[in-house]
Amino acid sequence: MRKRTFLTYGFTGIIGLAIAIIAIFSFIIGPFLLIWALNQLFSLNISYTFWNWLAGFILLTLLRFGWFK
């Protein structure tokens, strides 16, 4: 039996990996972009801390999955 490596999955595997990387990147960067946008629009002077990132992450998660309707 032939061992399957990353290169044997072909183009579909690469596309799947790219989509996964983009999804992870958006989950990490998304809350920072939310804080930045709120600071720019309303001059709130929200600092970029872990707890503010976590609050933004929770807010974006609630909005993405339609828990606010």
N, C-alpha and C positions, 0 to 999 in steps of 0.2 A: 504494500500500500504506500502510495506516495504521500510524503509529508506536505501539508499545505502551509505555505508561507505567505507573507504579505503580498509578494509579487504575483502569486498565482491567482489572486482574487480579481485582478484585472481592473478595468476602468470603473466598474460598478463599486468595487471596494474603495477606490480612491475617492469617488464622489460621496460615498457614505461617510468616509472619514472627514472629508472637507465640511460636510453638513454638520457633523458632530462638533468639529472644532469651532465653526461659526456659532452654533447654539451655545456652547460653553462660553465663548467670548462675549456673546450678547448678554448672558446671564451675569457675567462679571462686570462688564462695562456699563450695562443698562442703568443700574442705580446711580452710578457716577454721572451719567448724562442727565438723568432726572434731576439730581441735585444742582448740576450746572445750569440747566434750563430754568429751574425755579429761581436760582440766584440771579440770572440774567433778566428774567421777566419781572420779578417782584422785588429785587434788591433785598433779599432776606438775609444775606451773609451767613448762610448755613456752611459750617465747616465740613471738610471731607474727613470724617472719622469712620471707624469701623461701625459704630452704632448707627450713624446716619446712613451708611451704606446698607446696613441690614434693614433699617426701616424702609428705605427706598426699594430694596429687593422684595420685601414683603408686600409693599404697595403694588409694585409692578406684577408680582405673582398673582395677587388678587384680581388685578385688572385683566391679565392675560387669560386666566381661566374662567372669567365671567362670573366671579362671585359677587361683583357689584353690578346689579342690573336695574 
